Amino acid sequence: AAGEALDREGIGVGAAWRERHAVERRDVGVALTGRVVGVAAGAWAVAATGHTFLVLVVGVSVLIAVVGSISGVRFATTDRNLVLAGAASGFTGTAAGVGGPPMGLTYQHAHPATLRATLSAFFAVGAIVSLVGLTIAGQVDRHRLGLAFVVLPGVPLGLALSRPLIGRIRADRIRPLVLAVCAASALALLVDEFL
């Protein structure tokens, strides 16, 4: 999870800066208050419970949320939902390395530029919070940090390659893509742990 936190930070900073005009700054601040609580709970859970149990809880919860979204449940960007999504993101990101789906599901109906920029800003700061929580919980070591630095050069490459694609995907296709990525993240987590 430490490596994922560093990589998300690099991606988040670059993408948020590129589309800084579209960042919903207040939403980021509200969601980050929840993130701090979620990270604390996630760090405690990592230290106190088995990894397999956490992966199961996180993976199944994300899949349930995706199915709910498909069936018509709407996650509006109210302050309450942002705090809850921030907390869920902090918990799932710290406990299992999959912190994107809760915020992605909350922002699935937003304008594509707002979705990209706001989530990037949230994850840039949120990754630092997760890294601090994992460090306090004794879950960060040189090996994990080394792995993170090995893949970190891919961040600027990914940002450069994504630039021509911005604006080419129609707005009405963004929500299905968000739901697909959330479901794929949960399934990959479960498959990696249990198969």
C-alpha positions in Angstrom: 0.0 0.0 0.0 2.9 2.4 0.6 4.0 2.0 -3.0 0.5 2.6 -4.3 0.3 5.8 -2.1 3.5 7.2 -3.6 2.4 6.5 -7.2 -1.0 8.0 -6.6 0.6 11.1 -5.3 2.7 11.5 -8.4 -0.2 10.9 -10.7 -2.5 13.2 -8.7 -0.2 16.1 -8.6 0.5 16.1 -12.3 -3.1 15.6 -13.4 -4.5 18.2 -10.9 -1.9 20.7 -12.0 -2.7 20.1 -15.7 -6.4 20.8 -15.1 -6.2 23.0 -12.0 -9.0 25.3 -13.4 -11.5 22.5 -13.0 -10.6 21.4 -9.4 -13.5 21.8 -6.9 -11.3 22.9 -4.1 -14.0 23.0 -1.4 -15.0 19.4 -2.3 -11.4 18.3 -2.0 -11.2 19.9 1.5 -14.4 18.3 2.7 -13.5 14.9 1.4 -10.0 15.1 3.0 -11.5 15.5 6.4 -13.2 12.1 5.9 -9.9 10.7 4.4 -8.0 11.4 7.7 -10.5 9.4 9.7 -10.6 6.6 7.1 -6.8 6.4 7.0 -6.6 6.1 10.8 -9.2 3.3 10.7 -7.5 1.6 7.8 -4.0 1.7 9.4 -5.5 0.3 12.6 -7.2 -2.5 10.6 -4.1 -3.4 8.8 -2.2 -3.7 12.1 -4.9 -5.5 13.9 -6.6 -7.9 11.4 -5.7 -10.2 8.6 -5.0 -8.9 5.2 -7.3 -11.5 3.5 -10.3 -10.3 5.5 -9.7 -6.7 4.6 -9.4 -7.5 0.9 -12.6 -9.4 1.0 -14.5 -6.6 2.7 -13.1 -3.9 0.4 -13.6 -5.8 -2.8 -17.1 -6.9 -2.0 -18.1 -3.4 -0.8 -16.9 -1.8 -4.0 -18.7 -4.3 -6.2 -22.0 -3.7 -4.2 -21.6 0.1 -4.7 -21.0 -0.4 -8.4 -24.1 -2.6 -8.7 -26.1 0.0 -6.7 -25.0 2.7 -9.1 -26.0 0.7 -12.2 -29.4 0.0 -10.6 -30.1 3.7 -10.2 -28.6 4.7 -6.8 -27.2 8.2 -7.2 -24.2 9.4 -5.1 -24.5 13.2 -5.1 -21.6 15.4 -4.2 -23.1 16.7 -0.9 -20.9 17.5 2.0 -22.1 14.4 3.9 -21.4 12.1 0.9 -18.0 13.7 0.3 -17.0 13.1 4.0 -18.3 9.5 3.7 -16.6 8.9 0.4 -13.3 10.4 1.7 -13.5 8.2 4.8 -14.2 5.1 2.7 -11.4 6.0 0.3 -9.0 6.5 3.1 -9.9 3.2 4.7 -9.9 1.1 1.4 -6.8 2.8 0.1 -4.8 2.3 3.3 -6.1 -1.2 4.1 -6.1 -2.7 0.6 -4.4 -0.2 -1.8 -7.7 0.5 -3.7 -8.8 4.0 -2.6 -10.2 5.3 -5.9 -13.7 3.7 -6.2 -15.5 5.5 -3.3 -14.6 9.0 -4.7 -15.0 7.8 -8.3 -18.5 6.6 -7.6 -19.4 9.9 -5.8 -18.1 12.0 -8.8 -19.4 9.7 -11.6 -22.0 12.2 -12.7 -19.6 15.2 -12.7 -18.3 16.9 -15.8 -15.2 14.9 -17.1 -12.7 17.8 -16.5 -14.1 18.3 -13.0 -14.0 14.6 -12.2 -10.4 14.2 -13.4 -9.0 17.3 -11.8 -10.9 17.1 -8.4 -10.1 13.4 -7.9 -6.4 14.0 -8.9 -6.2 16.8 -6.3 -7.9 14.6 -3.7 -5.5 11.7 -4.3 -2.4 13.8 -4.4 -3.0 15.0 -0.8 -4.8 11.8 0.3 -1.8 9.6 -0.7 0.4 11.6 1.6 -2.1 11.1 4.4 -2.2 7.3 3.7 1.6 7.1 3.7 1.8 8.8 7.1 -0.9 6.5 8.5 0.9 3.4 7.2 4.2 4.6 8.5 2.7 5.2 12.0 1.2 1.7 11.8 4.7 0.2 11.0 3.7 -0.9 7.5 6.3 1.0 5.4 9.7 -0.5 4.8 12.6 0.1 2.4 11.5 -2.7 0.1 8.0 -1.3 -0.4 9.4 2.2 -0.9 12.0 0.8 -3.4 9.2 -0.8 -5.4 7.4 2.5 -5.5 10.4 4.4 -6.8 10.9 1.8 -9.5 7.5 2.5 -11.1 7.4 6.2 -10.3 9.1 7.2 -13.6 6.0 5.9 -15.3 3.9 8.7 -13.9 5.2 11.5 -16.2 5.1 9.1 -19.1 1.5 8.3 -18.4 0.6 12.0 -18.0 2.3 12.8 -21.4 0.6 9.9 -23.2 -2.8 10.8 -21.7 -2.7 14.5 -22.9 -3.9 13.7 -26.5 -6.8 11.6 -25.1 -8.3 14.4 -22.9 -11.4 15.6 -24.5 -11.6 12.8 -27.1 -13.8 10.6 -24.9 -17.4 11.7 -25.1 -18.9 13.0 -21.8 -21.7 10.4 -21.9 -19.1 7.6 -21.9 -17.2 8.7 -18.8 -19.7 7.3 -16.3 -19.7 3.8 -17.7 -15.9 4.0 -17.8 -15.7 5.1 -14.1 -18.0 2.2 -13.1 -16.0 -0.3 -15.2 -12.7 0.9 -13.6 -14.2 0.7 -10.1 -15.5 -2.9 -10.8 -12.2 -3.9 -12.4 -10.2 -2.6 -9.4 -12.4 -4.6 -7.0 -12.2 -7.8 -9.1 -8.4 -7.5 -9.5 -8.0 -7.1 -5.8 -10.1 -10.2 -5.1 -8.5 -12.3 -7.8 -5.0 -11.3 -6.7 -5.8 -12.3 -3.1 -7.8 -15.5 -3.7 -6.6 -17.1 -6.9 
